[in-house]
């Protein structure tokens, strides 16, 4: 009995447990199968990367404050962050990897870098 490649349908030669005729077909098959989740993950990672880059740019010294409008002008998205740190006093810092921000009064944010 001949086996056929799951991607292109060519006859497979070689080991009896092979499913694909080549590395190209194997990669193409798995890329198609994972396309939807890959796009979601890629989009979220791009948003996190942009947020991190913005905080890094606005906070070169490790600690500063900035207005909400300045963050929004740069394209910052407040819905995407990697972790929340709550202090003993109850203040919540939102972190994107090592860069964080704390909401202050009058639409200002304290920017910090975790060491």
N, C-alpha and C positions, 0 to 999 in steps of 0.2 A: 504494500500500500504506500503510495506516494503522499508525502506531507507537503502542504503549500504554505508559503509565507503569509502571515497574518496581515501584513501591510499591502503587498503588491500582488500576491497570488502566485508568484513564481514557484516552481518546484524546488524544494530544499534538498541540498546534498550535504552529507556530512553526518554528524552525530544524530542519533535517533531522537534526542530530546530537544533539538533545535526548533525554534518557533519562527525565526526570521532568516531571510537569505543573506542579509548583510547588516553591518552596524548602522548604515544609513536608514534602512527600513525599521530596525529596532528603535532608533531614536525618533523617527517620524511617528511611529505608532504611539509611543509613550508621550511625546509632545502633544499629540492630538487628544489623548486620553486625559491629560492634566491641564489642558488649555484654560478652562474656566477658573480653577483654583489658582493657577499660576498668574493669571491676570489680576485677580483680587489681591493676592499677596504682593505682586509687583507694584500695584497702585498704592497700597498702604505703605509699603517700604519707601516709595518715592515721596509720599506726604511726610513721613517721619524724617526722612533725610532733609527735605526742604525746611521743616520746622527746626531741626537741629542746626542747620547751616545759618538760619536767621538768628537764632539765639547766640550762636558762636560769634557771628558778626557784630551783634549789638552788645556783647558782653566779653570783650577781649581781656579784661583785667580780673574776671572771676566774680565780680559783684557790682551791680549797678541797678538803676531803676529806669523804666521806659514807659511811655504811654501806650495804651491799647491801640490807639489810632496808628501809631508808628509801626507796631507789630502787624496790624491788618494791612497797612500800605505795602509792607514788604511781602505780603502773601501768607502770613502765619495762619494756621488753621488750629483753633483751640480744641477741636474735637479729637485730635490725634496726639497721644502721648504714650510713653511706655510704662510709667509707674507713678504712684502717688505716695508721698511721704508725709505722714501726719506727725507733727511735733507734740511734745507733752502738753503744750499750751493749746493744742487743737488746731493750729494753723496747717493748712494743706498745701504742700509744694507739689507741683506737677512736673515730672521729669521726662525728657526725651533723652534717653541714655544718660550722659553725664551733665547735661544742661537742664536747668530747672527754672521755674518761675512761680512766684507767689502773688496772688491777687492782693492788691492794696486798695486804699480808698481813692476816690476820684478817678477811676479807670486807669490807674497806674499799676505796674507790675514790678516786683523786685526780681531781678535775674541773678541766678547763682550758678556756680559750677561745683559739682560734687567731686571731691578729691579722693 
